[in-house]
Amino acid sequence: MKTNNQTKSKNKIFIIWGLFITGFILVFLIILLLSLKPKQSQQSFNQPLEVKPIQSSQQQEQETYNAILKKIDKEVDKLTLQYPPKTIYQKDGITPKSYEIYDSKGKLLKDTYYKSDGKTIYYIAEHDKNTNIMIKATYYKSDGKTIDYINEYTPTGIQIRTTYYHPDGTVKEELTY
């Protein structure tokens, strides 16, 4: 019986020590948490961190929404347009040569011609909606963005004006024929 009492007393001692150590660890963790909590609250008072991410996420959602709408519009246009825009390719079958836009009656309105790289715009031709003859041609410099000069024509195709431009976009010279 003494052995049972001795083992029971040893078990009680182990349990008491275990509870003591567990209590000590809990007190230590509570002190640690209390010391960290004021630092977090001071940061939140100094800088409103949550306002900027909310605004950027709203902007990001709006941009995503706009991109989806543009894709939907393009798909609907492809399905509903009787005369959809047409891309003409160079001999390799991959590089774009021109991009044609038609009106609802199938008449050519605008034609964008590209340089041999297929990306840089060479010139844009606009056509008369009645005669289908080119009435305006806008030629671009080698960058494909800056206008070099514009030729204007009558609805019968006779050239009436050429306007040259400076690189900053101001008129350099205008010739009337």
C-alpha positions as CSV (number, residue, x, y, z in Angstrom):
1,M,0.0,0.0,0.0
2,K,2.9,2.3,0.7
3,T,4.0,1.9,-2.9
4,N,0.6,2.9,-4.2
5,N,0.6,5.9,-1.9
6,Q,4.2,6.8,-2.9
7,T,3.3,6.6,-6.6
8,K,0.1,8.6,-6.0
9,S,2.1,11.3,-4.2
10,K,4.7,11.3,-7.0
11,N,1.9,11.7,-9.6
12,K,0.5,14.6,-7.6
13,I,3.9,16.3,-7.5
14,F,4.3,15.9,-11.2
15,I,0.8,17.2,-11.8
16,I,1.4,20.2,-9.6
17,W,4.7,20.9,-11.3
18,G,3.1,20.5,-14.7
19,L,0.3,23.0,-13.7
20,F,2.9,25.4,-12.3
21,I,5.0,25.3,-15.5
22,T,1.9,25.6,-17.7
23,G,0.7,28.6,-15.6
24,F,4.1,30.2,-15.9
25,I,4.0,29.8,-19.7
26,L,0.5,31.3,-19.9
27,V,1.5,34.3,-17.8
28,F,4.6,34.8,-20.0
29,L,2.5,34.6,-23.2
30,I,-0.1,37.1,-21.8
31,I,2.7,39.5,-20.9
32,L,4.2,39.1,-24.3
33,L,0.8,39.7,-26.0
34,L,0.2,42.8,-23.9
35,S,3.6,44.2,-24.8
36,L,2.9,43.7,-28.5
37,K,-0.6,45.1,-28.6
38,P,0.2,48.7,-27.8
39,K,2.8,48.8,-30.7
40,Q,0.1,47.7,-33.2
41,S,-2.4,50.3,-31.9
42,Q,0.3,53.1,-32.1
43,Q,0.9,52.2,-35.8
44,S,-2.8,52.3,-36.6
45,F,-3.1,55.8,-35.0
46,N,-0.1,57.2,-36.9
47,Q,-1.0,55.8,-40.4
48,P,-4.3,54.8,-41.7
49,L,-3.1,51.7,-43.5
50,E,-6.4,50.3,-44.7
51,V,-7.6,53.4,-46.7
52,K,-5.1,53.1,-49.5
53,P,-5.6,49.3,-50.2
54,I,-9.4,49.8,-50.3
55,Q,-9.0,52.6,-52.9
56,S,-6.6,50.7,-55.0
57,S,-8.7,47.6,-54.9
58,Q,-11.7,49.6,-56.0
59,Q,-9.7,51.1,-58.8
60,Q,-8.4,47.6,-59.7
61,E,-12.0,46.3,-59.7
62,Q,-13.1,49.2,-62.0
63,E,-10.2,48.5,-64.4
64,T,-11.1,44.8,-64.5
65,Y,-14.8,45.6,-65.0
66,N,-13.9,48.0,-67.9
67,A,-11.6,45.5,-69.5
68,I,-14.3,42.8,-69.4
69,L,-16.9,45.3,-70.9
70,K,-14.5,46.1,-73.8
71,K,-14.0,42.4,-74.5
72,I,-17.7,41.8,-74.4
73,D,-18.3,44.8,-76.8
74,K,-15.7,43.4,-79.2
75,E,-17.3,40.0,-79.2
76,V,-20.8,41.4,-79.6
77,D,-19.6,43.6,-82.5
78,K,-18.0,40.6,-84.2
79,L,-21.3,38.7,-84.0
80,T,-23.6,41.5,-84.9
81,L,-21.7,43.6,-87.4
82,Q,-22.7,42.8,-90.9
83,Y,-19.3,44.2,-92.1
84,P,-16.8,43.7,-89.4
85,P,-13.3,45.3,-89.5
86,K,-10.8,43.3,-91.7
87,T,-7.1,42.8,-91.3
88,I,-5.1,42.3,-94.4
89,Y,-1.8,40.4,-93.9
90,Q,1.6,40.6,-95.7
91,K,2.8,37.6,-97.8
92,D,4.0,35.8,-94.7
93,G,0.4,35.5,-93.5
94,I,1.2,36.7,-90.0
95,T,2.3,40.3,-90.1
96,P,-0.5,42.9,-90.6
97,K,-0.3,45.0,-93.7
98,S,-3.5,47.0,-93.2
99,Y,-6.7,47.3,-91.1
100,E,-9.9,48.2,-92.8
101,I,-13.1,49.6,-91.2
102,Y,-16.4,49.5,-93.0
103,D,-19.8,51.2,-92.4
104,S,-23.1,49.4,-92.0
105,K,-23.5,49.3,-95.8
106,G,-20.2,47.7,-96.4
107,K,-18.4,50.8,-97.7
108,L,-14.8,51.3,-96.7
109,L,-14.5,54.2,-94.2
110,K,-10.9,54.0,-92.9
111,D,-7.8,52.1,-93.9
112,T,-4.7,51.9,-91.6
113,Y,-1.5,50.8,-93.4
114,Y,1.4,49.5,-91.4
115,K,5.2,49.4,-92.2
116,S,6.9,46.1,-92.8
117,D,7.1,45.4,-89.0
118,G,3.3,45.2,-88.8
119,K,3.2,47.5,-85.8
120,T,4.3,51.0,-86.9
121,I,1.6,53.0,-88.7
122,Y,2.7,54.2,-92.1
123,Y,-0.5,56.1,-93.0
124,I,-4.2,56.2,-92.4
125,A,-6.6,56.7,-95.3
126,E,-10.1,58.0,-94.9
127,H,-12.7,57.4,-97.6
128,D,-15.8,59.3,-98.7
129,K,-18.9,57.3,-97.6
130,N,-20.7,58.0,-100.8
131,T,-18.0,57.6,-103.5
132,N,-15.7,55.3,-101.5
133,I,-12.8,57.4,-102.8
134,M,-9.9,58.5,-100.5
135,I,-10.5,62.0,-99.1
136,K,-7.8,62.2,-96.5
137,A,-4.4,60.5,-96.0
138,T,-2.5,61.1,-92.7
139,Y,1.2,60.1,-93.0
140,Y,3.3,59.4,-89.9
141,K,6.9,59.8,-89.1
142,S,9.1,56.7,-88.5
143,D,7.9,56.4,-84.9
144,G,4.3,55.7,-86.2
145,K,2.8,58.2,-83.7
146,T,3.8,61.7,-84.8
147,I,2.0,63.1,-87.9
148,D,4.4,64.0,-90.7
149,Y,1.9,65.4,-93.2
150,I,-1.8,65.2,-94.3
151,N,-3.0,65.1,-97.9
152,E,-6.7,66.1,-98.4
153,Y,-8.7,65.3,-101.5
154,T,-12.1,66.1,-103.0
155,P,-14.8,63.5,-103.1
156,T,-13.8,62.9,-106.7
157,G,-10.1,62.1,-105.7
158,I,-8.4,65.4,-106.7
159,Q,-5.7,66.5,-104.2
160,I,-6.6,69.9,-102.8
161,R,-4.2,70.4,-99.8
162,T,-1.1,69.1,-98.1
163,T,-0.3,70.2,-94.5
164,Y,3.2,69.5,-93.0
165,Y,3.7,69.3,-89.3
166,H,6.6,69.9,-86.9
167,P,7.5,67.1,-84.5
168,D,5.6,68.9,-81.7
169,G,2.4,68.8,-83.7
170,T,2.2,72.5,-84.8
171,V,1.7,73.3,-88.5
172,K,4.9,73.8,-90.4
173,E,3.6,74.5,-93.9
174,E,0.3,74.3,-95.7
175,L,0.1,73.9,-99.5
176,T,-3.2,74.4,-101.4
177,Y,-3.6,73.2,-104.9
